[in-house]
Amino acid sequence: MIKQTFFLLFLFMTKLSWGSELPVFNISDYGAVGNGTEMNTQPIQQAIDDCAKYGGGTVYVPVGVFLTGTLQLRDHVNLYLEAGSEIKGSPDMDDYPATDYMSEKRNRFLLYAHGAKNISITGRGAINGNDSAFIDWNSVHPGCCADPAYIRQGHDYTNRFPDGPAAIKGDRPGILVALIKCEQVLIKNIVIKNAPNWSVHLAGCNKATISGVTVDNSLLVPNADGFDVSVSRNVLISDCNISAGDDGIAISPCGDGFSASPAENIHVSNCHITSRSAGIRLGWSENHIRNCTFTNLTIHSNRGICINTRHNEVIENILFSDIIIETRLHSGWWGSAEPIHISEIPLGELHGISSEGKTNGIIRNIRFNNMLITAEAGMVFYGHSPSSIQHIQLNNIAFRFKESQLNKSYGGNLELRPVFDDRLALFKSDIPALFMKHVNNVKIDGLSVERQGKLEDFHTHAIYAENFENIAIKSFEGASLKSEEEFPAIFLKEGSHVTLQNCTVEGKLYEAREMKDNVQLIRVNGVD
């Protein structure tokens, strides 16, 4: 009775001091010390628990560096980080006990919630993942999932500094902020930095907003994604600056163990993304992805936009608009400077997941509008199964294809990792500005391709397509990637139903081989 009376008095005084209807629980009042060395897991968790017992309010983190292990957020709790405050992850893995929730071997978190409602993390402070405790900055992370026998550079194609990635020291926490099956989530204005693995993962959540957040991770840390959104719906991400050692924003990546439902109604806008993998990634997943928009973005990355299926999922109704993309080759990391990568291919065995008994995935109804691209490799639309990539539109795309200092060391390969067959993981290939295979109903209206600098012999056409149906190319401008006048800008092989309209090229427009029907040519260079 005495304890209960004291607790109620404390809440009353807190409310008076803050002048708010909801109470504020200052972690310093619970004994938390922000000197960066003392552990604070127990006092911070107690403040969260008391706030939840009261029915909700704010847990206040004052100025200081508060070292902690795993913390669980609860219903109706706002964790508020004051400017100058920092929640810093413990360097000791024992402070991250395994939870009952796992996907892709990730079940140890710094902050997490499961099934919580109306939770938020706000303020001007930071969540610091303490990456140096788990990363060996002097060693390179080994490469993965490719056979040198099929790579143009063979065994010389290997991870190395300055690009890395850096090696991992033993184990590391799986996710800094993991919100699983939560509803009404807000993460606003905070800084997330130095993540040793994923930064923020929304898994099976509904009605979530991430706004004004800065992600400042090392570009050398593997898997240090910005935001991962798995099997979640009704998600808004806006006005964020993201620097991530892996994917910037990834939809439904490797999170199927947490939940099983479509990822849908996800909208991303007004963000700048720097990454060492894909700036934006959709898939792979065992669940469908649909109804997503991405607008007003700038992306600097190893791969700009990546959409891939590896099981029997469907990715559909996706809109990209008003985006600037710059990609370059790197010594290490997945992705080979493709500004846009779309692929359907069986996964095979990986992370204990098998493609046995599964049909192919489908990618359909994808639009790319109003984009400025500068890249050291081409766009790739690669289907392993016929017509697995359907109804793709490119509208008003300006593509500057530039030389790279790393072309001889890393260029001249197509990359589809992860796949069921190493021959298709990373393999020698010519590189056009746009490569298409097993596509159906692709419409291109207003694509320009400009060469810049010295390109290599493996750089070929502006557009290459094989094993396709229904391609319409309108208002194409530019030339092939080779300077030879008779080298065709467009090369078509083993396809059917092609329309070329109002194309303006330097040199030869197209060449077609083993076609199932004729190419329909309408007004080339302004002449019928």
DRENKE-773763 format. One record per residue (C-alpha): x, y, z; residue number from 1. Coordinates in Angstrom, 3 decimals. Example, Ala and Ser with C-alpha at 12.3 -4.5 7.8 and 13.67 -1.06 7.14 Angstrom:
<recs>
REC          X          Y          Z    nr
REC     12.300     -4.500      7.800     1
REC     13.670     -1.060      7.140     2
</recs>
This chain:
<recs>
REC          X          Y          Z    nr
REC      0.000      0.000      0.000     1
REC      2.857      2.372      0.824     2
REC      4.556      1.609     -2.509     3
REC      1.329      2.211     -4.433     4
REC      0.718      5.529     -2.662     5
REC      4.274      6.662     -3.352     6
REC      3.924      5.686     -7.023     7
REC      0.680      7.661     -7.435     8
REC      2.218     10.672     -5.697     9
REC      5.209     10.454     -8.016    10
REC      2.912     10.435    -11.059    11
REC      0.966     13.421     -9.724    12
REC      4.129     15.465     -9.127    13
REC      5.478     14.531    -12.540    14
REC      2.311     15.727    -14.217    15
REC      2.458     19.040    -12.344    16
REC      6.099     19.621    -13.220    17
REC      5.550     19.034    -16.918    18
REC      2.189     20.740    -17.240    19
REC      0.846     17.891    -19.349    20
REC     -2.221     15.715    -19.157    21
REC     -0.076     12.616    -19.633    22
REC      2.728     11.843    -17.192    23
REC      6.414     12.034    -17.994    24
REC      8.790      9.428    -16.615    25
REC     12.359     10.707    -16.509    26
REC     14.783      7.780    -16.623    27
REC     17.198      9.718    -14.389    28
REC     14.607      9.513    -11.598    29
REC     14.905      5.740    -11.859    30
REC     18.676      5.802    -11.453    31
REC     19.811      5.883    -15.082    32
REC     23.248      7.467    -15.493    33
REC     24.269      8.986    -18.825    34
REC     28.036      8.689    -18.553    35
REC     28.396      6.192    -21.419    36
REC     29.901      3.482    -19.219    37
REC     27.334      2.359    -16.627    38
REC     24.604     -0.062    -17.718    39
REC     21.073      1.310    -17.596    40
REC     18.888     -1.519    -18.866    41
REC     16.995     -2.021    -15.599    42
REC     16.137      1.625    -14.776    43
REC     15.085      2.454    -18.348    44
REC     12.936     -0.660    -18.582    45
REC     11.351      0.162    -15.229    46
REC     10.437      3.637    -16.456    47
REC      8.831      2.099    -19.571    48
REC      6.922     -0.450    -17.491    49
REC      5.630      2.169    -15.042    50
REC      4.521      4.393    -17.902    51
REC      2.585      1.498    -19.423    52
REC      1.028      0.587    -16.050    53
REC     -0.258      4.147    -15.720    54
REC     -1.947      3.788    -19.106    55
REC      0.561      5.658    -21.204    56
REC      2.699      8.752    -21.357    57
REC      6.273      9.769    -22.115    58
REC      9.494      8.126    -21.041    59
REC     12.000     10.966    -21.078    60
REC     15.682     10.429    -21.919    61
REC     17.693     13.519    -20.861    62
REC     21.061     14.692    -22.171    63
REC     23.734     12.035    -21.801    64
REC     24.881      8.711    -23.221    65
REC     22.886      5.872    -21.666    66
REC     24.425      2.455    -22.215    67
REC     21.843     -0.320    -22.282    68
REC     20.936     -3.809    -23.390    69
REC     17.581     -4.977    -24.746    70
REC     14.555     -2.798    -23.902    71
REC     10.915     -3.674    -24.581    72
REC      8.518     -0.901    -25.546    73
REC      4.889     -1.159    -24.429    74
REC      1.410      0.132    -25.283    75
REC      0.835      3.902    -25.350    76
REC      4.451      4.748    -24.505    77
REC      6.353      7.541    -26.216    78
REC     10.112      7.177    -25.784    79
REC     11.312     10.771    -26.064    80
REC     15.021     11.410    -26.720    81
REC     16.071     14.914    -25.754    82
REC     18.508     16.758    -28.040    83
REC     21.959     15.664    -26.888    84
REC     20.717     12.359    -25.503    85
REC     21.779      8.973    -26.734    86
REC     20.666      5.422    -26.084    87
REC     23.750      3.367    -26.847    88
REC     23.786     -0.375    -27.331    89
REC     25.906     -2.480    -25.007    90
REC     29.105     -3.957    -26.477    91
REC     28.328     -7.271    -24.730    92
REC     26.074     -9.772    -26.561    93
REC     24.972    -11.174    -23.201    94
REC     22.995     -7.954    -22.741    95
REC     20.833     -8.879    -25.744    96
REC     18.910    -11.974    -24.614    97
REC     17.288    -14.025    -27.367    98
REC     13.574    -13.266    -27.744    99
REC     10.825    -15.628    -28.866   100
REC     10.567    -13.790    -32.187   101
REC     12.926    -14.722    -35.027   102
REC     13.259    -14.241    -38.755   103
REC     16.381    -14.952    -40.806   104
REC     18.175    -15.768    -37.519   105
REC     17.464    -12.300    -36.120   106
REC     16.020    -12.498    -32.588   107
REC     18.250    -10.156    -30.544   108
REC     17.306     -6.483    -30.475   109
REC     18.199     -3.220    -28.747   110
REC     14.625     -1.848    -28.673   111
REC     11.649     -4.001    -29.532   112
REC      7.897     -4.357    -29.141   113
REC      5.546     -7.202    -29.966   114
REC      1.821     -6.699    -30.435   115
REC      1.988     -3.198    -28.959   116
REC     -0.402     -0.359    -29.806   117
REC      0.185      3.380    -30.068   118
REC      3.940      3.422    -29.503   119
REC      6.397      6.084    -30.571   120
REC     10.049      7.061    -30.524   121
REC     10.473     10.796    -30.948   122
REC     12.727     13.719    -30.091   123
REC     16.068     15.056    -31.286   124
REC     18.351     12.528    -29.657   125
REC     20.010      9.400    -31.023   126
REC     19.962      5.615    -30.905   127
REC     23.558      4.429    -31.241   128
REC     24.119      0.789    -32.223   129
REC     27.783      0.811    -31.154   130
REC     28.955     -0.872    -34.362   131
REC     32.652     -0.756    -33.413   132
REC     32.009     -3.379    -30.723   133
REC     30.950     -5.879    -33.394   134
REC     32.812     -4.901    -36.578   135
REC     36.477     -5.500    -37.471   136
REC     37.371     -2.394    -39.445   137
REC     40.717     -3.849    -40.536   138
REC     39.394     -7.021    -42.220   139
REC     37.181     -7.501    -45.263   140
REC     33.937     -9.455    -45.061   141
REC     34.200    -12.519    -47.341   142
REC     32.233    -12.603    -50.595   143
REC     29.205    -14.834    -50.955   144
REC     26.977    -16.763    -53.255   145
REC     28.869    -16.593    -56.559   146
REC     31.291    -18.870    -58.436   147
REC     34.453    -17.238    -59.868   148
REC     34.294    -19.693    -62.783   149
REC     31.445    -17.678    -64.321   150
REC     32.653    -14.166    -63.467   151
REC     34.525    -12.134    -66.070   152
REC     37.381    -11.380    -63.651   153
REC     37.423    -14.856    -62.070   154
REC     39.092    -15.009    -58.650   155
REC     40.244    -11.397    -59.021   156
REC     36.652    -10.308    -58.428   157
REC     36.786    -10.048    -54.646   158
REC     35.801     -7.757    -51.793   159
REC     38.464     -5.253    -50.836   160
REC     38.872     -1.868    -49.226   161
REC     38.226      1.020    -49.538   162
REC     34.664     -0.128    -50.265   163
REC     34.671     -3.234    -48.066   164
REC     32.455     -4.446    -46.555   165
REC     34.204     -4.857    -43.214   166
REC     34.204     -8.175    -41.377   167
REC     32.004     -9.100    -38.409   168
REC     33.496    -10.049    -35.043   169
REC     31.605    -13.197    -34.106   170
REC     27.962    -12.407    -33.263   171
REC     26.064     -9.090    -33.331   172
REC     22.563     -7.844    -32.459   173
REC     20.088     -8.503    -35.252   174
REC     18.084     -5.265    -35.239   175
REC     18.334     -1.965    -33.359   176
REC     14.590     -1.204    -33.401   177
REC     12.304     -4.187    -34.085   178
REC      8.557     -3.547    -33.999   179
REC      6.641     -6.769    -34.572   180
REC      2.866     -6.947    -35.129   181
REC      2.416     -3.459    -33.716   182
REC     -0.309     -0.957    -34.558   183
REC     -0.147      2.844    -34.678   184
REC      3.608      3.372    -34.717   185
REC      5.454      6.686    -34.937   186
REC      9.216      7.222    -35.273   187
REC      9.984     10.900    -35.749   188
REC     12.960     13.273    -35.946   189
REC     15.469     11.068    -34.117   190
REC     18.928      9.976    -35.295   191
REC     19.805      6.315    -35.694   192
REC     23.500      5.694    -36.107   193
REC     26.286      3.111    -36.048   194
REC     24.001      0.115    -36.530   195
REC     25.913     -3.195    -36.539   196
REC     23.039     -4.854    -38.433   197
REC     19.528     -3.729    -39.447   198
REC     18.459     -0.344    -38.085   199
REC     14.640     -0.327    -38.009   200
REC     12.382     -3.246    -38.890   201
REC      8.605     -2.980    -39.107   202
REC      7.348     -6.576    -39.251   203
REC      3.647     -7.300    -39.559   204
REC      2.790     -3.756    -38.461   205
REC     -0.223     -1.645    -39.379   206
REC     -0.488      2.159    -39.550   207
REC      3.140      3.176    -39.091   208
REC      4.829      6.512    -39.808   209
REC      8.557      7.212    -40.020   210
REC      9.260     10.908    -40.573   211
REC     12.226     13.247    -40.374   212
REC     14.586     10.474    -39.246   213
REC     18.320     10.522    -39.974   214
REC     20.038      7.170    -40.396   215
REC     23.809      7.576    -40.187   216
REC     25.394      4.137    -40.474   217
REC     28.861      3.272    -41.706   218
REC     28.961      2.388    -45.388   219
REC     31.363     -0.424    -44.493   220
REC     28.976     -2.450    -42.310   221
REC     27.231     -5.382    -44.038   222
REC     23.443     -5.592    -43.498   223
REC     23.333     -2.132    -41.886   224
REC     20.044     -1.351    -43.673   225
REC     18.133      1.845    -43.050   226
REC     14.452      0.828    -42.884   227
REC     13.148     -2.711    -43.451   228
REC      9.394     -3.117    -43.829   229
REC      8.163     -6.716    -43.858   230
REC      4.597     -7.978    -44.330   231
REC      3.313     -4.612    -43.080   232
REC      0.560     -2.354    -44.366   233
REC     -0.391      1.308    -44.339   234
REC      3.151      2.616    -43.828   235
REC      4.372      6.167    -44.510   236
REC      8.091      7.027    -44.738   237
REC      8.977     10.633    -45.512   238
REC     11.560     13.392    -45.181   239
REC     14.403     11.099    -44.113   240
REC     18.164     11.171    -44.722   241
REC     19.540      7.645    -44.924   242
REC     23.145      6.486    -45.095   243
REC     23.237      2.698    -44.940   244
REC     25.866      0.027    -45.419   245
REC     23.290     -2.113    -47.205   246
REC     19.752     -1.446    -48.496   247
REC     18.423      2.040    -47.809   248
REC     14.711      1.183    -47.675   249
REC     13.705     -2.446    -48.207   250
REC     10.156     -3.778    -48.462   251
REC      9.514     -7.337    -47.255   252
REC     13.136     -8.433    -46.961   253
REC     13.814    -11.653    -45.122   254
REC     11.121    -11.041    -42.505   255
REC      8.647    -13.821    -43.200   256
REC      9.352    -15.545    -39.890   257
REC      7.711    -12.677    -37.983   258
REC      4.374    -12.752    -39.789   259
REC      2.580    -13.912    -42.937   260
REC      0.570    -11.316    -44.863   261
REC      1.059     -9.024    -47.866   262
REC      3.164     -5.900    -47.658   263
REC      0.820     -3.253    -49.017   264
REC     -0.060      0.425    -49.069   265
REC      3.495      1.610    -48.404   266
REC      4.386      5.141    -49.447   267
REC      7.877      6.673    -49.453   268
REC      8.552     10.326    -50.291   269
REC     11.065     13.166    -49.968   270
REC     14.059     11.112    -48.882   271
REC     17.761     11.117    -49.699   272
REC     19.393      7.684    -49.677   273
REC     23.055      6.690    -49.805   274
REC     23.736      2.957    -49.670   275
REC     26.154      0.178    -50.575   276
REC     23.455     -2.102    -51.935   277
REC     20.008     -1.091    -53.225   278
REC     18.702      2.373    -52.477   279
REC     15.152      0.978    -52.700   280
REC     14.500     -2.756    -52.623   281
REC     11.270     -4.743    -52.974   282
REC     11.537     -8.501    -52.274   283
REC     12.529    -11.146    -51.960   284
REC      9.760    -12.499    -49.715   285
REC      7.394    -15.433    -49.407   286
REC      4.473    -12.981    -49.314   287
REC      3.017    -10.609    -51.876   288
REC      3.984     -6.933    -52.175   289
REC      1.503     -4.502    -53.701   290
REC      0.247     -0.932    -53.939   291
REC      3.401      1.059    -53.114   292
REC      4.585      4.494    -54.238   293
REC      8.045      6.085    -54.190   294
REC      8.274      9.789    -55.043   295
REC     10.736     12.696    -54.831   296
REC     13.856     10.714    -53.966   297
REC     17.580     11.045    -54.582   298
REC     19.583      7.820    -54.523   299
REC     23.367      7.339    -54.517   300
REC     24.118      3.639    -54.363   301
REC     25.586      0.470    -55.774   302
REC     22.152     -0.478    -57.148   303
REC     19.411      2.130    -57.394   304
REC     16.038      0.372    -57.379   305
REC     15.811     -3.404    -57.005   306
REC     12.639     -5.486    -57.428   307
REC     13.050     -9.239    -57.202   308
REC     11.001    -12.383    -56.627   309
REC     12.590    -15.634    -55.534   310
REC      9.560    -17.768    -54.545   311
REC      5.998    -17.664    -55.882   312
REC      5.097    -14.211    -54.607   313
REC      3.552    -11.454    -56.699   314
REC      4.921     -7.893    -56.670   315
REC      2.435     -5.562    -58.335   316
REC      1.072     -2.053    -58.640   317
REC      4.233     -0.119    -57.835   318
REC      4.853      3.485    -58.870   319
REC      8.219      5.295    -58.934   320
REC      8.251      8.967    -59.898   321
REC     10.459     12.061    -59.804   322
REC     13.652     10.300    -58.768   323
REC     17.339     11.076    -59.300   324
REC     19.619      8.016    -59.282   325
REC     23.412      7.846    -59.363   326
REC     25.051      4.412    -59.212   327
REC     28.639      3.227    -59.469   328
REC     30.602      0.010    -59.278   329
REC     32.086     -0.927    -55.917   330
REC     34.745     -3.383    -54.803   331
REC     32.391     -5.639    -52.907   332
REC     28.668     -5.672    -52.059   333
REC     25.809     -7.107    -54.078   334
REC     24.672     -5.131    -57.075   335
REC     26.677     -4.037    -60.103   336
REC     25.752     -0.366    -60.531   337
REC     22.339     -1.083    -62.102   338
REC     20.115      1.989    -61.681   339
REC     17.032     -0.257    -62.003   340
REC     17.113     -4.023    -61.455   341
REC     14.056     -6.276    -61.867   342
REC     14.485    -10.043    -61.666   343
REC     12.459    -13.225    -61.240   344
REC     14.429    -16.377    -60.598   345
REC     14.161    -19.381    -58.236   346
REC     16.070    -19.015    -54.984   347
REC     17.105    -22.566    -54.187   348
REC     18.375    -23.288    -50.690   349
REC     19.300    -20.232    -48.661   350
REC     18.762    -19.454    -44.971   351
REC     16.923    -22.768    -44.671   352
REC     14.295    -21.697    -47.209   353
REC     13.680    -23.960    -50.189   354
REC     12.051    -23.220    -53.543   355
REC     11.009    -26.851    -53.890   356
REC      7.367    -27.153    -54.922   357
REC      7.018    -23.429    -55.624   358
REC      5.988    -21.859    -58.898   359
REC      7.706    -18.793    -60.291   360
REC      7.021    -15.319    -58.962   361
REC      5.373    -12.537    -60.965   362
REC      6.362     -8.866    -61.189   363
REC      3.714     -6.740    -62.894   364
REC      2.239     -3.272    -63.250   365
REC      5.390     -1.296    -62.417   366
REC      5.852      2.282    -63.606   367
REC      8.936      4.484    -63.630   368
REC      8.165      8.147    -64.377   369
REC     10.367     11.246    -64.631   370
REC     13.796      9.980    -63.681   371
REC     17.320     11.337    -64.121   372
REC     19.879      8.519    -64.104   373
REC     23.665      8.592    -64.087   374
REC     25.108      5.078    -63.887   375
REC     28.147      2.917    -64.570   376
REC     26.024     -0.036    -65.694   377
REC     22.673     -0.658    -67.333   378
REC     19.129     -1.360    -66.250   379
REC     18.253     -5.072    -66.021   380
REC     14.819     -6.718    -66.447   381
REC     15.612    -10.439    -66.165   382
REC     12.939    -13.117    -66.029   383
REC     13.930    -16.749    -65.617   384
REC     10.410    -17.922    -66.492   385
REC      8.567    -16.746    -69.638   386
REC      6.419    -13.643    -69.105   387
REC      7.282    -13.479    -65.401   388
REC      7.890     -9.723    -65.740   389
REC      4.771     -8.039    -67.091   390
REC      3.401     -4.584    -67.852   391
REC      6.430     -2.410    -67.151   392
REC      6.477      1.244    -68.216   393
REC      9.388      3.663    -68.507   394
REC      8.241      7.233    -69.086   395
REC     10.500     10.262    -69.482   396
REC     13.797      8.684    -68.422   397
REC     17.114     10.464    -69.112   398
REC     20.033      8.023    -68.772   399
REC     23.666      9.119    -68.780   400
REC     25.826      6.001    -69.075   401
REC     29.300      6.823    -67.795   402
REC     32.694      5.176    -67.613   403
REC     34.027      3.643    -64.404   404
REC     37.534      3.263    -63.030   405
REC     36.444     -0.175    -61.790   406
REC     35.168     -1.530    -65.118   407
REC     38.116     -3.831    -65.686   408
REC     38.050     -5.112    -62.085   409
REC     34.284     -5.454    -61.568   410
REC     32.414     -4.564    -64.758   411
REC     30.998     -6.711    -67.526   412
REC     28.851     -9.014    -65.386   413
REC     25.145     -9.511    -64.807   414
REC     24.222    -10.160    -61.181   415
REC     21.121    -11.983    -59.970   416
REC     22.130    -13.152    -56.482   417
REC     20.628    -14.968    -54.606   418
REC     19.674    -17.753    -57.063   419
REC     19.372    -21.530    -57.345   420
REC     22.307    -21.889    -59.762   421
REC     25.742    -20.277    -59.419   422
REC     25.922    -19.935    -63.202   423
REC     23.249    -17.241    -62.898   424
REC     24.422    -15.599    -59.677   425
REC     27.166    -13.361    -61.082   426
REC     28.246    -14.066    -64.631   427
REC     30.076    -12.594    -67.592   428
REC     27.838    -10.669    -69.971   429
REC     27.692     -7.789    -72.384   430
REC     26.197     -4.703    -70.771   431
REC     23.601     -2.614    -72.643   432
REC     21.879      0.420    -71.180   433
REC     18.715     -1.714    -70.835   434
REC     18.772     -5.536    -70.800   435
REC     15.445     -7.409    -71.047   436
REC     14.681    -11.139    -71.011   437
REC     11.333    -12.946    -70.633   438
REC      9.346     -9.742    -70.387   439
REC      5.815     -9.184    -71.623   440
REC      4.207     -5.817    -72.357   441
REC      6.986     -3.304    -71.830   442
REC      6.232      0.273    -72.888   443
REC      8.998      2.843    -73.209   444
REC      8.000      6.433    -73.908   445
REC     10.681      9.108    -73.762   446
REC     13.965      7.300    -73.021   447
REC     17.234      9.053    -73.846   448
REC     20.640      7.378    -73.590   449
REC     23.843      9.426    -73.543   450
REC     27.385      8.004    -73.542   451
REC     29.938      9.683    -71.279   452
REC     33.641      8.927    -71.162   453
REC     35.475      5.814    -72.311   454
REC     33.355      2.691    -72.304   455
REC     34.533     -0.916    -72.628   456
REC     34.107     -3.508    -75.384   457
REC     31.436     -5.261    -73.307   458
REC     29.268     -2.132    -73.380   459
REC     26.964     -2.688    -76.341   460
REC     23.446     -1.584    -77.269   461
REC     21.166      1.038    -75.807   462
REC     18.372     -1.568    -75.595   463
REC     18.748     -5.363    -75.792   464
REC     15.772     -7.757    -75.576   465
REC     15.422    -11.521    -75.979   466
REC     12.622    -14.061    -75.476   467
REC      9.966    -11.376    -75.095   468
REC      6.447    -10.464    -76.129   469
REC      4.997     -7.044    -76.798   470
REC      7.547     -4.241    -76.560   471
REC      6.639     -0.705    -77.622   472
REC      9.421      1.897    -77.831   473
REC      8.361      5.472    -78.481   474
REC     10.445      8.649    -78.596   475
REC     13.786      6.978    -77.948   476
REC     16.783      9.283    -78.414   477
REC     20.486      8.516    -78.383   478
REC     22.678      5.752    -79.711   479
REC     24.277      2.455    -78.874   480
REC     27.004      2.403    -76.232   481
REC     29.537      1.712    -78.997   482
REC     30.632      4.529    -81.259   483
REC     30.564      2.425    -84.459   484
REC     27.980      3.876    -86.825   485
REC     26.613      0.499    -87.956   486
REC     26.279     -0.950    -84.455   487
REC     22.535     -1.015    -83.708   488
REC     21.107      1.028    -80.860   489
REC     18.361     -1.578    -80.357   490
REC     18.930     -5.338    -80.667   491
REC     15.948     -7.727    -80.652   492
REC     16.177    -11.525    -80.493   493
REC     13.595    -14.325    -80.416   494
REC     10.659    -12.087    -79.606   495
REC      7.321    -11.018    -80.980   496
REC      5.232     -7.869    -81.397   497
REC      7.584     -4.879    -81.430   498
REC      6.656     -1.305    -82.242   499
REC      9.260      1.439    -82.737   500
REC      7.869      4.947    -83.061   501
REC      9.459      8.395    -83.398   502
REC     12.976      7.205    -82.572   503
REC     15.924      9.530    -83.147   504
REC     19.308      7.785    -83.158   505
REC     22.913      8.291    -84.135   506
REC     23.667      5.544    -86.634   507
REC     21.732      2.306    -87.043   508
REC     18.411      2.077    -85.213   509
REC     17.875     -1.652    -84.746   510
REC     18.675     -5.222    -85.662   511
REC     16.300     -8.164    -85.206   512
REC     17.142    -11.873    -85.286   513
REC     15.019    -15.011    -85.095   514
REC     11.893    -12.970    -84.522   515
REC      8.430    -14.557    -84.503   516
REC      7.004    -11.624    -86.472   517
REC      8.118     -8.331    -87.999   518
REC      9.040     -5.147    -86.217   519
REC      6.494     -2.378    -86.805   520
REC      8.351      0.807    -87.578   521
REC      6.490      4.132    -87.347   522
REC      8.216      7.457    -88.118   523
REC     11.933      7.162    -87.618   524
REC     13.874     10.430    -87.529   525
REC     10.687     12.222    -88.483   526
REC     10.281     10.295    -91.764   527
REC      7.461      7.796    -92.442   528
</recs>
